[in-house]
Amino acid sequence: MITGPLAMLAVVWSVVLALVGGDAEPFGPWVAVLFLGLFVLVEFPVLHIIIRRQGFTITINEIPLILAMFYLPPLTVVLICTVGSLITQVRRRLPAAKLWFNVAKTAAATSLACLVLVAMPAIEDVGPGTWATLLLVVGTNTLVTLVAVAGVITIMQGPQAGGEVIRSAGSGLLIAAANASVGLVILICLESTGWSALLLLTLAGALMLIYRSYARFFRQHNTLADMYELTRAMTESGQNGTLADSMLGRIRALMQAEYATLWLPAQGRHPEVLLTARVDDPGLLDFARTPARAREKAREERRTVAVGRFLDGDEELRSALRQSDVKDVIVAPLRSGQAVIGSLEVVNRLGDIGHFKPGDVPIVETIAAHAAVALENSRLVDRLRYDAYHDGLTNLPNRRRISAALEEAVRVRAPGEMVAVLLFDVDALRQVNESLGHAAGDKVLVEVANRLRASAPSGSLVGRVGSDEFVVTLRVESVEVAMTLAGELREQIRDQMVFDALTLDVDTAVGVAVHPDHGSDPAILLQRVDLAATAAKSTPGSIQLFNPALESRSMRRLGLAGDLTRALDRGELEVYFQPKVTLGDRRLVGVECLARWEHPAHGAVAPEDFVAVAEHTGQLGRLTEAVLREGLRRSRDWMVADQPLAVAVNLSARTLTDQHFPNRVRELLEEYDVPPDRLTFEITETGVLDGTNRPMPTLRRLRDIGVRLSVDDFGTGHSSLSHLRRLPVHEIKVDRSFVQGMATDPGDLAIVNAVVTLAQQFGLTVVAEGVESELTLELLQDIGCQIGQGFLFSRPLSYERLEAWLGAQLEPESLLNGDVRRLRAVP
């Protein structure tokens, strides 16, 4: 659209010029060759001058044009300028479109300028009239060139860009006028005497040397300033994660390159990075023009690879450049110590005749050294930031990150949408650590994390918020969806975990809380889902949705801590006694001592509540000793009344880890003068069979004292009867959940029967808890169970009521015959 019309105009104007040009004065061919060489020569030097912080690019082709218009025929000038332009463009190796545009532009501008010259009065001397004519000719040439370039820019980049070319043409016109004035001065000197050419050449050489020194100094100053700005920008941007954006654009501008590329291979959790800044492109691109072979060589040899017209490079690399349509490239490795962590690459010096030179290589290497330090610091900062928000073992987000994500999710929640928080509490992790070592426990946690990450829906966030607690947060449509998902994820975790030759069964308790039903603050949501998870441990199915009762109970427990201390100081806790009788002849054989607390404000406090408070506040030892003292005192009183009766006291699993407890038991037995065999300690199955040997020393020392030991709630844990063989216990108590179901569930009956049969084989006494019906009593008698305990006989009673109960249950005829007192089963 531009080159064709320009070429046609050049032909037409040249034909007109040939017709009206008149007779040309003869001139030697050597003069034409001289001017052709002069035109080719002045096309290559491009001067860059800074005046008042504004840059100007200067070419001096107006000078030979002034001389040619004065000494040569117009048509010859057109021919020489056109041929000179063609030679220049070919030497620059321009693409065909640019080459022919520049040739057509030169031909059209020169032919029109020559027509103006022919139309003006003939030139006879070098006076002011000639000055005006030649300045008008040069101005015509410059204007045609300007219009042609503006037309191309308008077509390629739009009218706004073309208008900008016209608006910024003032400096170009001034430079053209200055060059024309210099050409006129040279013309006057040559017309005065031919010897002036020597002086002019000397002056031109001196000016060229001065310009080269100026250019070198300015380039060095400019490079140092740019390097300082680049280094500062890299330091600042390395702290906020925008290092690549800030660095690549500045490097590309500093090196006047078409492309600047940063390449970092995958390292650890960091993926591969390939980012490129391209001229006139505001963003970063994810591709590179650098030949892969050049990058590989720089990394393998750990040195800078530079290939181009003025740079070294073997034939293989030059061939790779030609195949990639790249004229030159510099690849500098990024080093961290002796390791190469990536590369910094600049491709294609801007401009058709621009090329990287050997002096550019040290600059790129210096930039690469600074960039490597900035990148390492940036990765260090990123690592510290990552560690601050992630768990070191599982690489999952930690509580801080989960809280921030919850806050954001709550803030941008859509209408009708819920934000669900699912907390998975891994059971028995402590036992795994103590029996198999912390390495095995860590493997369990990592496997749980992997299963949750793989099974959780897309869009959810999986994190670790405690030693054995994992959280999944996501958006759901309803509470039912959240509960269903909790069950599905729990089943995924419950699958067997195989580590080498070790196979583990891991279970979890799951708490569920949702926003907005259960709170809007992340801390409140996490607190409430933790309460739900704690409650889930004693819930069938091990999944619990938060409800306000859980929080009130937790808050109540927290408030009871101080009250419990005062109650223990004042002796306000009472001890109740529940009878244990033989099932065959229904004789009273002992009582179980149970702590009860009547709070002055809250009324009766559930034992599990104040026992939990005692465990968490370090008062468990005082509570246990208070119950033990009361039980021993009552046992002594009965013995004094010639009615010896055994007492049983419940022990917490935590008490079994106290190495001083057996000595304290011995002291209390001596203090109350009660035989050791009258005292039984009841320990839950999960406390005595926890998969470790920690309770064993205490159990053996208690047995050595002569105290009887009983396994309470047997059957509710995950241990087998075979574990009883290695325990120093005397009896087991079958949990009430099996005993109460014997009359209606054959499975429960079979379980109780198996427990009784095998326990008898081990020489252990069996006590059935929860005997509440005559049918259950008969079934227990049939399978050979010796002792029972339950509401069929009596509820837990205070000491005074126990005495009354004993008196009411005594059969008069047994006293007359001197038999042992006998009890009736009273519903």
C-alpha positions in Angstrom: 0.0 0.0 0.0 3.0 2.3 0.4 5.9 0.8 -1.4 4.0 0.3 -4.7 2.8 3.9 -5.0 6.2 5.3 -4.0 7.8 3.2 -6.7 5.3 4.4 -9.3 5.8 8.0 -8.3 9.6 7.6 -8.5 9.3 6.2 -12.0 6.9 8.9 -13.2 9.0 11.7 -11.6 12.2 10.3 -13.0 10.7 10.2 -16.6 9.5 13.8 -16.2 12.9 14.7 -14.9 14.6 13.1 -18.0 12.3 15.0 -20.3 12.7 18.5 -18.7 16.2 18.1 -17.3 17.9 19.8 -20.3 21.4 19.2 -21.4 23.7 17.9 -18.7 27.2 19.0 -18.4 29.7 16.2 -19.0 31.4 14.7 -15.9 33.7 11.8 -15.4 32.4 8.4 -14.3 34.8 8.4 -11.4 32.8 11.3 -10.0 29.6 9.3 -10.0 31.4 6.3 -8.4 32.9 8.7 -5.8 29.4 10.0 -4.9 28.0 6.5 -4.9 30.6 5.4 -2.3 30.0 8.6 -0.4 26.2 7.9 -0.2 26.8 4.3 0.9 29.4 5.5 3.5 27.2 8.1 5.2 24.3 5.6 5.5 26.0 3.6 8.2 27.2 5.9 11.0 24.3 6.8 13.3 25.1 9.4 15.9 23.3 9.5 19.3 23.5 12.9 21.0 22.0 13.8 24.4 21.0 17.5 24.8 19.2 18.5 28.0 18.4 14.9 28.8 16.7 14.4 25.4 18.1 11.9 23.0 18.6 12.7 19.3 19.6 10.2 16.5 21.5 11.8 13.7 22.4 10.6 10.2 24.4 12.9 7.8 23.0 11.8 4.4 21.9 15.4 3.7 25.5 16.5 3.3 26.4 14.3 0.3 22.9 15.1 -1.1 23.7 18.9 -1.1 27.0 18.2 -2.9 25.5 15.9 -5.4 22.7 18.3 -6.3 25.3 21.0 -7.0 27.8 18.9 -9.0 25.8 16.2 -10.7 22.9 16.1 -13.2 19.5 15.6 -11.4 18.7 12.2 -13.0 22.2 11.0 -12.1 21.6 12.0 -8.5 18.3 10.0 -8.5 20.1 6.9 -9.9 23.1 7.2 -7.5 20.8 7.7 -4.4 18.6 4.7 -5.4 21.5 2.4 -6.1 23.3 3.5 -2.9 20.1 2.8 -0.9 19.8 -0.6 -2.5 23.4 -1.5 -1.6 22.9 -0.2 2.0 19.7 -2.2 2.6 21.2 -5.4 1.2 24.2 -5.0 3.5 21.9 -4.6 6.4 20.2 -7.8 5.5 16.7 -6.4 5.9 13.6 -8.3 5.1 12.3 -7.9 1.6 9.4 -5.7 2.6 11.6 -3.2 4.5 14.3 -3.3 1.8 12.0 -2.4 -1.1 10.2 0.2 1.0 13.4 2.0 1.8 14.6 1.8 -1.8 11.3 3.1 -3.2 11.2 5.9 -0.5 14.7 7.1 -1.4 13.9 7.0 -5.1 10.6 8.9 -4.7 12.1 11.5 -2.3 15.2 12.1 -4.4 13.3 12.3 -7.8 10.8 14.9 -6.3 13.6 16.9 -4.8 15.4 16.9 -8.2 12.2 18.1 -9.9 12.1 21.0 -7.4 15.7 21.7 -8.2 15.0 21.8 -12.0 12.0 24.0 -11.4 14.1 26.6 -9.5 16.4 29.1 -11.3 19.6 27.6 -12.5 22.5 27.4 -10.0 25.5 29.5 -11.0 27.4 30.2 -7.8 27.4 29.4 -4.1 25.6 32.6 -3.0 22.5 32.9 -0.9 20.2 32.1 -3.8 21.9 28.7 -4.2 21.6 28.2 -0.4 17.8 28.7 -0.6 17.5 26.4 -3.5 19.5 23.6 -2.0 17.8 24.0 1.4 14.4 23.7 -0.3 15.6 20.6 -2.2 16.8 18.9 1.0 13.5 19.9 2.8 11.5 18.3 0.0 13.5 15.1 0.3 13.0 15.1 4.1 9.3 15.8 3.9 8.7 13.0 1.4 10.6 10.6 3.7 8.7 11.7 6.7 5.3 11.2 5.0 6.2 7.8 3.7 7.3 6.6 7.2 4.2 8.1 8.8 2.1 6.2 6.3 3.7 2.9 7.1 3.4 3.5 10.8 -0.3 4.4 10.4 -1.1 1.2 8.5 0.9 -1.0 10.8 0.0 0.6 14.2 -2.9 2.8 13.7 -3.6 6.5 13.0 -2.6 7.5 16.6 0.9 6.1 16.1 1.2 7.8 12.7 0.2 11.1 14.1 2.8 10.8 16.8 5.4 10.4 14.1 4.3 13.7 12.5 4.1 15.5 15.8 7.6 14.4 16.8 9.2 15.3 13.4 10.4 18.8 14.6 13.7 17.6 15.8 14.3 15.6 12.6 13.6 18.6 10.5 16.0 20.7 12.6 18.7 18.0 12.2 18.1 17.9 8.5 18.5 21.7 8.3 21.7 21.6 10.3 23.1 18.8 8.1 22.2 20.8 5.0 23.9 23.9 6.5 27.1 21.8 7.1 26.9 20.6 3.5 26.6 24.2 2.3 29.7 25.2 4.3 31.6 22.3 2.8 30.4 23.3 -0.7 31.6 26.9 -0.2 35.0 25.6 1.0 35.4 23.3 -2.0 34.4 26.0 -4.4 36.9 28.4 -2.8 39.8 25.9 -3.2 40.0 22.2 -3.7 42.7 22.0 -1.1 40.1 22.7 1.5 39.1 19.0 1.2 42.2 18.1 3.2 41.2 20.4 6.0 37.6 19.2 5.9 38.7 15.6 6.1 41.0 16.4 9.0 38.1 18.1 10.8 35.8 15.2 10.1 38.3 12.7 11.5 38.8 14.8 14.7 35.0 15.2 15.1 34.6 11.5 14.7 37.2 10.7 17.4 35.6 13.2 19.7 32.2 11.7 19.1 33.6 8.2 19.7 35.0 9.3 23.1 31.8 11.0 24.0 29.7 8.1 23.0 31.9 5.6 24.9 31.8 7.8 28.0 28.1 8.4 27.8 27.4 4.7 27.2 29.5 3.8 30.2 27.8 6.4 32.4 24.4 5.4 31.1 25.2 1.7 31.7 26.3 2.3 35.3 23.2 4.3 36.0 21.0 1.6 34.5 22.9 -1.1 36.4 22.3 0.7 39.6 18.6 1.2 39.0 18.3 -2.4 37.9 20.1 -3.7 41.0 17.9 -1.6 43.3 14.8 -2.7 41.5 15.8 -6.3 41.8 16.5 -5.9 45.5 13.1 -4.2 46.2 11.0 -6.5 44.0 12.6 -9.7 45.4 10.7 -9.0 48.6 7.3 -8.9 47.1 7.4 -11.6 44.5 7.6 -9.4 41.4 11.3 -10.0 40.7 10.8 -11.4 37.2 8.5 -8.6 36.1 10.8 -5.9 37.3 14.0 -7.5 36.2 13.3 -8.7 32.6 11.8 -5.5 31.3 14.8 -3.4 32.6 17.3 -5.9 31.3 15.7 -5.9 27.9 15.8 -2.0 27.8 19.4 -1.9 29.1 20.7 -4.3 26.5 18.5 -2.8 23.8 17.4 -6.3 23.0 14.2 -7.5 21.4 13.8 -10.3 24.0 15.1 -10.9 27.5 14.4 -14.3 29.0 14.7 -15.8 32.5 14.9 -19.6 32.7 14.9 -21.5 36.0 14.7 -25.4 36.0 12.3 -27.1 38.4 13.8 -27.3 41.9 12.1 -28.8 44.9 8.6 -27.5 45.1 9.4 -24.7 42.6 8.2 -25.6 39.1 10.2 -24.7 35.9 10.1 -20.9 35.1 10.4 -19.6 31.5 9.5 -16.0 31.2 10.3 -13.5 28.4 10.0 -9.7 28.1 9.5 -8.6 24.5 9.8 -5.1 23.2 6.5 -3.2 23.0 4.8 -5.9 25.0 3.7 -4.8 28.5 3.5 -8.3 30.0 5.7 -11.4 30.3 5.4 -14.2 27.8 5.9 -17.9 28.6 8.2 -18.8 25.7 11.7 -18.1 24.6 13.4 -17.3 21.3 16.7 -18.7 22.6 17.9 -21.8 20.8 17.7 -24.7 23.2 21.2 -25.8 22.3 22.7 -22.5 23.4 20.9 -22.7 26.8 22.0 -26.3 27.3 25.6 -25.5 26.5 25.7 -22.6 28.9 24.3 -24.9 31.6 26.6 -27.8 30.9 29.8 -25.8 30.6 28.8 -23.3 33.3 30.0 -20.3 31.1 28.4 -17.6 29.0 27.5 -18.5 25.5 27.4 -15.6 23.0 26.7 -16.2 19.3 26.2 -13.5 16.6 27.7 -11.5 13.8 30.4 -9.9 16.0 30.5 -12.7 18.6 32.2 -16.0 18.8 30.3 -19.3 18.5 30.9 -22.6 16.9 29.1 -23.6 13.7 26.6 -25.8 15.5 25.4 -22.8 17.5 25.3 -20.5 14.4 23.3 -23.2 12.6 20.9 -23.3 15.5 20.5 -19.5 15.3 19.8 -19.6 11.6 17.1 -22.3 12.2 15.5 -20.2 14.9 15.6 -17.1 12.8 17.7 -15.3 15.5 20.5 -13.0 14.5 22.4 -13.0 17.9 22.0 -14.2 21.4 23.9 -14.0 24.8 23.1 -16.7 27.4 24.6 -16.1 30.9 24.3 -18.9 33.5 22.9 -17.9 36.9 25.2 -19.3 39.6 24.6 -20.1 43.2 28.0 -21.2 44.5 29.2 -23.9 42.1 25.7 -24.8 41.0 23.9 -23.4 38.0 20.3 -22.5 39.0 19.2 -21.1 35.6 20.1 -18.7 32.8 19.6 -15.1 31.8 19.2 -14.7 28.0 19.1 -11.6 25.7 18.1 -12.1 22.0 18.4 -9.8 19.0 19.8 -6.3 19.4 17.1 -3.8 18.4 17.4 -2.3 14.9 18.0 -3.8 11.6 21.7 -3.1 11.8 22.1 -3.5 15.5 24.1 -6.5 16.8 25.5 -7.5 20.2 29.3 -6.9 20.5 31.9 -8.5 22.8 31.6 -5.5 25.1 28.0 -6.5 25.8 29.0 -9.9 27.2 30.5 -8.6 30.5 27.5 -6.5 31.1 25.1 -9.5 30.7 27.4 -11.5 33.0 27.3 -8.7 35.7 23.5 -8.5 35.5 23.3 -12.3 35.7 25.5 -12.3 38.9 23.2 -9.7 40.5 20.1 -11.6 39.3 21.3 -14.9 40.8 21.8 -13.3 44.2 18.4 -11.6 44.0 16.7 -14.8 42.9 18.3 -16.8 45.7 17.2 -14.1 48.2 13.8 -14.1 46.7 13.5 -17.9 47.0 14.8 -17.7 50.6 12.1 -15.1 51.4 9.5 -17.2 49.6 10.7 -20.3 51.5 10.4 -18.4 54.8 6.9 -17.2 53.8 6.0 -20.7 52.7 7.2 -22.2 56.0 5.3 -19.6 58.0 2.0 -20.8 56.4 2.7 -24.6 55.9 3.3 -27.6 58.0 6.9 -28.9 57.7 6.0 -32.6 57.7 3.1 -32.8 55.4 3.5 -29.5 53.4 -0.1 -28.8 54.1 -1.3 -25.3 55.0 -1.0 -24.7 58.8 -3.5 -23.1 61.2 -2.4 -19.6 60.2 -3.0 -20.3 56.5 -6.3 -22.1 57.2 -7.5 -19.1 59.3 -6.7 -16.7 56.6 -8.4 -18.8 54.0 -11.5 -19.2 56.2 -11.6 -15.4 56.6 -11.5 -14.9 52.9 -14.1 -17.7 52.2 -16.5 -16.2 54.8 -16.0 -12.7 53.3 -16.9 -13.7 49.7 -19.5 -16.3 50.4 -22.4 -16.3 47.9 -26.0 -16.1 49.1 -27.3 -19.5 50.2 -23.8 -20.9 50.3 -22.2 -22.5 53.3 -18.5 -22.7 54.2 -17.9 -26.1 55.9 -15.0 -26.9 58.2 -14.2 -30.6 58.7 -11.7 -31.5 61.4 -10.2 -35.0 61.4 -8.6 -36.2 64.7 -6.3 -39.2 64.2 -6.9 -41.8 66.9 -4.2 -43.6 68.8 -1.3 -41.6 67.2 0.4 -41.4 70.6 0.3 -45.2 70.9 1.9 -45.5 67.5 4.7 -43.0 68.4 5.4 -44.8 71.7 5.3 -48.4 70.4 6.8 -48.0 66.9 8.6 -44.7 67.2 8.0 -41.2 66.0 9.1 -42.1 62.5 6.2 -44.5 62.1 3.9 -41.8 63.5 5.2 -39.3 61.0 4.5 -41.8 58.2 0.9 -42.2 59.4 0.4 -38.4 59.4 1.9 -38.1 55.9 -0.3 -40.9 54.6 -3.4 -39.3 56.2 -2.4 -36.0 54.5 -1.9 -37.6 51.1 -5.3 -39.4 51.3 -7.1 -36.3 52.3 -5.4 -34.3 49.6 -6.3 -36.9 47.0 -9.9 -37.5 48.1 -11.0 -34.0 49.0 -13.1 -32.3 46.3 -11.5 -29.7 44.0 -11.8 -26.3 45.4 -11.3 -27.5 49.0 -8.3 -26.6 51.2 -6.7 -29.3 53.2 -4.5 -28.3 56.2 -2.9 -29.6 59.4 -3.8 -27.5 62.4 -2.5 -29.7 65.2 -0.2 -32.6 66.0 -2.8 -35.2 64.9 -5.6 -32.9 63.5 -6.3 -32.2 59.9 -8.8 -29.7 58.5 -10.7 -29.6 55.2 -12.5 -26.4 54.3 -14.8 -26.0 51.3 -18.0 -24.4 50.1 -21.1 -26.6 50.3 -24.8 -26.3 49.5 -26.1 -27.7 52.9 -25.1 -29.3 56.2 -26.1 -32.7 54.8 -23.6 -32.4 52.0 -20.9 -31.6 54.6 -21.8 -34.5 56.8 -21.8 -36.9 53.8 -18.4 -35.7 52.7 -17.1 -36.1 56.2 -18.2 -39.7 56.2 -16.7 -40.4 52.7 -13.3 -38.9 53.6 -13.2 -40.8 56.9 -13.7 -44.0 55.1 -10.8 -43.2 52.7 -8.5 -42.6 55.7 -9.7 -45.8 57.5 -8.2 -48.1 54.8 -5.2 -50.1 56.0 -1.8 -48.3 55.8 1.1 -50.5 54.8 4.6 -49.3 55.5 7.2 -51.9 54.4 6.3 -55.0 56.6 4.1 -52.9 58.9 0.3 -52.7 58.4 -1.7 -50.2 60.5 -5.4 -49.6 61.0 -5.9 -45.9 61.5 -9.3 -44.3 62.5 -10.3 -40.7 62.9 -13.0 -38.8 64.7 -14.5 -36.1 62.6 -16.0 -32.8 63.7 -18.1 -30.6 61.4 -18.9 -26.9 61.7 -20.4 -24.6 59.0 -20.6 -20.9 58.4 -23.0 -19.1 59.0 -24.8 -21.5 61.3 -21.9 -21.9 63.7 -20.0 -18.6 63.5 -18.3 -16.2 61.1 -14.9 -15.7 62.8 -12.3 -18.2 61.7 -11.0 -18.7 65.3 -14.5 -19.4 66.5 -15.2 -21.9 63.7 -12.0 -23.8 64.4 -12.7 -23.8 68.1 -16.2 -25.2 67.6 -15.2 -27.8 65.1 -12.5 -28.9 67.6 -15.2 -29.3 70.2 -17.3 -31.4 67.7 -14.3 -33.6 66.9 -13.7 -34.2 70.6 -17.4 -35.2 71.0 -17.1 -37.4 67.9 -14.7 -39.7 69.8 -17.6 -40.9 71.9 -20.3 -40.7 69.2 -21.4 -43.8 67.1 -19.9 -43.4 63.7 -17.3 -41.0 65.0 -18.8 -38.0 63.2 -20.3 -35.1 65.1 -21.9 -31.9 63.9 -21.3 -28.9 66.2 -24.2 -27.9 68.4 -24.4 -25.2 71.1 -24.6 -27.8 73.8 -21.0 -28.9 73.1 -19.8 -25.4 73.6 -21.8 -24.8 76.8 -20.4 -28.0 78.2 -16.8 -27.0 77.3 -17.3 -23.6 78.8 -18.8 -25.2 81.8 -15.8 -27.4 82.2 -13.5 -24.5 81.9 -15.4 -22.6 84.6 -15.4 -25.7 86.9 -11.6 -25.7 87.2 -11.4 -23.2 90.1 -14.6 -24.6 91.7 -13.1 -28.1 91.7 -10.0 -26.9 93.5 -12.1 -25.3 96.2 -14.3 -28.4 96.4 -11.3 -30.7 97.0 -9.9 -28.3 99.6 -13.2 -28.2 101.5 -14.0 -32.0 101.0 -17.2 -31.2 99.2 -16.9 -34.2 96.8 -18.9 -37.2 98.0 -18.2 -40.9 97.4 -21.0 -43.2 96.4 -20.9 -47.0 96.5 -22.5 -49.4 94.0 -22.7 -53.1 95.2 -21.1 -56.0 93.4 -22.8 -59.4 94.1 -22.2 -63.0 93.2 -24.7 -64.1 90.6 -25.0 -67.7 91.9 -26.0 -67.1 95.5 -26.4 -63.3 95.3 -24.0 -62.5 98.1 -22.4 -59.0 98.5 -18.7 -59.3 97.6 -17.7 -55.6 97.3 -18.6 -52.1 96.2 -17.3 -49.8 93.6 -16.4 -46.3 94.8 -17.7 -43.5 92.6 -17.1 -39.8 93.0 -20.1 -37.4 93.0 -20.1 -33.6 93.1 -23.0 -31.4 93.8 -22.1 -27.9 92.6 -23.7 -25.1 94.6 -24.7 -23.3 91.4 -24.8 -25.9 88.7 -26.2 -28.8 90.7 -25.0 -32.3 90.0 -21.9 -32.3 87.8 -21.4 -35.4 85.6 -18.3 -37.4 86.6 -16.9 -37.4 83.1 -17.0 -33.5 83.2 -15.1 -33.0 86.5 -12.7 -35.9 85.9 -11.8 -34.3 82.5 -11.3 -31.0 84.3 -9.1 -32.7 86.9 -7.0 -34.3 84.2 -6.4 -31.0 82.3 -5.7 -28.9 85.4 -3.4 -31.3 87.2 -5.8 -32.2 90.0 -6.3 -35.8 89.0 -4.0 -37.1 91.7 -5.9 -35.2 94.4 -9.2 -36.5 93.1 -8.0 -40.1 93.0 -6.6 -39.9 96.5 -9.8 -38.4 97.9 -11.9 -41.3 96.6 -9.3 -43.8 97.6 -9.1 -42.4 101.2 -12.9 -42.5 101.6 -13.1 -46.1 100.2 -10.3 -47.3 102.5 -11.9 -45.5 105.5 -15.3 -47.2 104.9 -13.6 -50.6 104.3 -11.9 -50.2 107.7 -15.2 -49.3 109.4 -16.9 -52.3 108.0 -14.0 -54.5 109.0 -14.2 -53.1 112.6 -17.9 -54.0 112.6 -16.8 -57.6 111.6 -18.3 -57.0 108.2 -15.3 -57.0 105.9 -16.1 -55.7 102.4 -13.8 -55.1 99.4 -13.7 -51.7 97.7 -12.9 -50.9 94.1 -11.6 -47.5 92.9 -11.3 -46.3 89.3 -7.9 -45.2 88.0 -7.2 -43.0 85.0 -4.6 -44.1 82.4 -2.7 -41.0 83.3 -2.3 -42.2 86.9 -0.6 -45.3 85.7 2.2 -43.2 84.4 2.9 -41.8 87.9 5.9 -43.8 89.3 5.1 -42.5 92.8 1.6 -43.8 92.9 2.3 -47.3 94.1 4.2 -46.0 97.1 1.4 -43.7 97.9 -1.1 -46.6 97.8 1.1 -48.6 100.1 1.2 -45.7 102.6 -2.6 -45.3 102.5 -3.1 -49.0 103.1 -0.9 -48.9 106.1 -2.5 -45.7 107.3 -6.0 -47.2 107.3 -4.9 -50.7 108.2 -6.7 -52.3 105.3 -5.4 -55.6 103.8 -4.2 -55.0 100.2 -6.4 -57.7 98.8 -9.5 -55.7 99.9 -8.6 -53.0 97.4 -9.3 -53.3 93.7 -8.2 -50.8 91.1 -10.3 -50.6 87.9 -8.6 -49.4 84.8 -10.3 -49.0 81.4 -9.3 -51.3 78.6 -8.0 -48.4 76.5 -5.9 -47.3 79.5 -4.3 -50.6 80.3 -4.1 -52.0 76.7 -2.9 -48.9 74.9 -0.4 -50.7 72.7 2.6 -49.6 74.8 4.4 -50.9 77.9 4.1 -47.6 79.8 1.4 -48.9 82.3 3.2 -52.2 83.0 5.7 -51.1 85.7 3.0 -49.4 87.7 0.7 -52.4 87.3 3.3 -54.9 88.4 4.3 -52.8 91.5 0.6 -52.5 92.5 0.2 -56.3 92.1 3.4 -56.8 94.2 1.8 -54.8 96.9 -1.1 -57.3 96.9 -3.8 -54.9 95.3 -6.2 -56.5 92.9 -6.4 -55.2 89.4 -9.4 -55.1 87.1 -9.9 -54.2 83.4 -13.0 -52.0 83.2 -15.3 -51.7 80.1 -13.7 -54.7 78.5 -14.7 -55.2 74.9 -15.1 -51.5 73.9 -11.4 -51.1 72.8 -9.5 -52.7 69.9 -7.5 -55.2 71.9 -7.9 -59.0 71.9 -8.2 -61.4 74.8 -4.7 -62.7 74.1 -3.3 -59.4 75.4 -4.6 -60.3 78.9 -2.0 -63.1 79.1 0.8 -60.5 79.7 -1.1 -58.3 82.1 -0.9 -58.7 85.9 -4.7 -58.4 86.4 -7.1 -60.4 88.4 -10.5 -59.6 86.9 -12.2 -58.2 83.8 -15.5 -56.3 83.7 -17.6 -56.9 80.6 -19.0 -53.6 79.3 -22.6 -52.8 80.0 -23.3 -52.3 76.3 -22.9 -56.1 75.7 -24.5 -57.2 78.9 -27.7 -55.2 78.3 -28.1 -56.5 74.8 -27.7 -60.2 75.7 -31.5 -60.8 76.0 -32.2 -59.4 72.5 -29.1 -59.7 70.5 -27.5 -63.1 69.9 -24.3 -61.4 68.9 -23.9 -59.7 72.2 -24.7 -63.0 74.0 -22.0 -64.7 72.0 -19.5 -62.0 72.8 -20.2 -62.2 76.6 -20.1 -66.0 76.5 -16.7 -65.9 74.7 -15.3 -63.4 77.1 -16.4 -65.4 80.2 -15.1 -68.7 78.8 -11.7 -67.4 77.8 -11.2 -65.3 80.9 -11.9 -68.4 83.0 -9.2 -70.2 81.0 -6.8 -67.5 82.1 -7.9 -67.8 85.7 -9.6 -64.3 85.8 -12.7 -63.3 87.6 -15.5 -61.9 85.3 -17.8 -59.1 86.5 -20.8 -58.2 84.3 -21.8 -54.5 84.3 -25.2 -53.2 83.6 -27.3 -56.1 85.0 -30.8 -54.7 84.9 -33.2 -57.6 84.3 -33.9 -61.1 85.7 -33.6 -62.5 82.2 -30.1 -61.1 81.9 -29.2 -62.4 85.3 -30.3 -65.9 84.3 -28.4 -65.8 81.0 -25.2 -64.8 82.9 -25.7 -67.6 85.3 -26.1 -70.1 82.5 -22.8 -69.1 80.9 -20.9 -69.2 84.2 -20.4 -65.5 85.0 -19.6 -65.2 88.7 -20.2 -61.6 89.7 -22.7 -58.9 88.5 -23.2 -55.2 89.1 -26.2 -53.1 88.0 -29.5 -51.4 88.7 -31.1 -54.8 89.2 -29.3 -54.9 92.6 -28.8 -51.2 93.3 -27.8 -47.8 92.0 -24.8 -46.0 93.4 -25.6 -45.0 97.0 -24.2 -42.7 99.6 -22.7 -44.4 102.6 -25.7 -43.8 104.8 -28.1 -45.1 102.2 -25.8 -48.1 101.5 -26.0 -49.1 105.2 -29.8 -48.8 105.1 -29.9 -50.8 101.9 -27.8 -53.5 103.4 -30.1 -53.8 106.4 -33.2 -53.9 104.2 -31.7 -56.6 102.0 -30.7 -58.9 104.9 -32.8 -62.1 105.2 -33.7 -62.7 108.9 -33.5 -66.5 108.6 -29.9 -66.3 107.5 -28.9 -64.6 110.8 -30.6 -67.3 112.9 -28.8 -70.1 111.1 -25.5 -68.2 111.3 -25.1 -68.1 107.5 -23.4 -65.4 105.6 -25.7 -62.4 105.0 -27.6 -63.0 101.8 -29.1 -60.4 99.4 -32.4 -60.3 97.5 -32.5 -58.9 94.1 -34.7 -55.8 94.3 -35.8 -54.1 91.0 
